[in-house]
Each structure stands twice: as structure tokens, then as C-alpha cells.
Amino acid sequence: MYYPADPVDGLIREFSRLKVAKPQANKLVKRKTNYHKKRELPRPLSIRFNPSVLNIELWSVMQDCTKAMEFVAVEVGTIEFNKILNKLPPSLYVSEIKKVCNPFLKLSFDLKRSFWCNNVTPLQLFHGTKQKYVDNICLHNFNWRYSGKDTGHRYGKGVNFTSKPKFALNFCDKNSADKVLILAEVLCKAFGEGKENLLVPPYGCDTVTACNGIYVKFCDGEFYPKYVLHVRKYNRKR
């Protein structure tokens, strides 16, 4: 290395040889996008549907909406009549049994049964009510919003059913010897414990139960009023 006599001049020469790197500006990095590719849409949910639920008997439905429901008398001595009779204790005398024919409610019930609970066999349970409520129930179905109007909500704010017809009589007209019981089909899949003022069933359940064979339902379409029974207390022989 050459060192000149003047040290200052030598330093200037050395610095002049150095190359100072220029600062580079921040480059924007473009991310590759796949917008040109077609995105796969989520597949629709697969729902099991049993076409047999549509093969229900379509009763004579009138154009007038007030006649969308009608009663058909069940004749004494028939197999259908005797099956219902065998569900009652000997202390009850049956004066009349009427079958409820309401295609709209029946189809709603069958669809709920097919989609929601894999065609589980419905339970046949009793519901005691007053005579003045019968037509409204058979036309529009049971309404859990009106439950407990006269008796409270001991096991939950839903529609109460029972497997014991004598217990159901406690909810009928008290000042009349003739009582009205509704024999309903009820969908029950998972059971929980009933509690006072319960708004919905416990998680994972659709029905709550209690003593006296009580079942409480909270959702529409899970019950269907199938028969209307006019009974009174009477000792009879089978």
C-alpha cells in the first residue's frame, strides 16, 4: 500500500476508494392470490326424508277453514274402540269416542317425526281439558303458551300429558260429571327432569318427566290430538 508523505492526503485517497452502499427503499411484496381459481361452495346438508309420511289419509277437507278439522265417531265394539277402552281403568265409563281428522296437523306431526327423530314410535298419552277448549285444541293443536293457566307450572312451562287417565281427570271440568280426555300421540326422544317454571327442557332433551306418569313438551309439532274421549266415573265390567 502506498503512503504519501502527507498523511491527510493519504486518508483522503483511502476514503475515496471506499464504496458507500446506498440505502434501498422498502419494496412492497405482492402476495400471490388465488382469485382466478374457483372456490368450492359448501355442500348442502343431507337430510333423511321418508316419503311414506306423505302417504297419509287425506280426509275430506272443506274450502272453509273452519272445517279443516272434523270429528269421526269411533263405533262401539270395533277393534279401534276396544284398543282405546283397554287403556282406561274399569272405574271410567266411555260414552263416546271421536277421532280427530286434521290433515294439516297430522302432516306437520309426521314430518317432524320423520326429520327430527328417525320415525320413533310415538307414545299415546292422555291430556285432560275442559269442554270449551276441545274444538280449539283439535283445530290448532295444543298450545304450550297457554299451559298452566289454571294449575300453574309445577314441572315446566309446556304442555302436560300423562300415561294415567285418572290423573288427567284432575284438569277437566270439576262441576260436571262428564269429563273430556284427549288421547294424543306424543314424540319423545330424550328425557330430562321436570322443574317448576322450567322454560325449556335440559340440554340434549326434548321431554321432561315427573311423577304420575307426567310428560311435558315444549315445542310445536311434537304432539297430535288423535282422539276425544267423553267419559264419566262409573263401575263397569269389561
Sequence and secondary structure as in RCSB ss.txt:
>XXXX:A:sequence
MYYPADPVDGLIREFSRLKVAKPQANKLVKRKTNYHKKRELPRPLSIRFNPSVLNIELWSVMQDCTKAMEFVAVE
VGTIEFNKILNKLPPSLYVSEIKKVCNPFLKLSFDLKRSFWCNNVTPLQLFHGTKQKYVDNICLHNFNWRYSGKD
TGHRYGKGVNFTSKPKFALNFCDKNSADKVLILAEVLCKAFGEGKENLLVPPYGCDTVTACNGIYVKFCDGEFYP
KYVLHVRKYNRKR
>XXXX:A:secstr
    SSHHHHHHHHHHH                 TTS             GGGG        SSGGGS EEEE  
TTSHHHHHHHTTS TTEEEEEEEEEE HHHHHHHHHHHHHHHTT   EEEEEEE GGGHHHHHHH   GGGTTTT
T  SS SSEEEES HHHHGGGS TT S EEEEEEEE   SEEE  TT  S  TT SEEEETTTEEEE STTSEEE
EEEEEEEE     
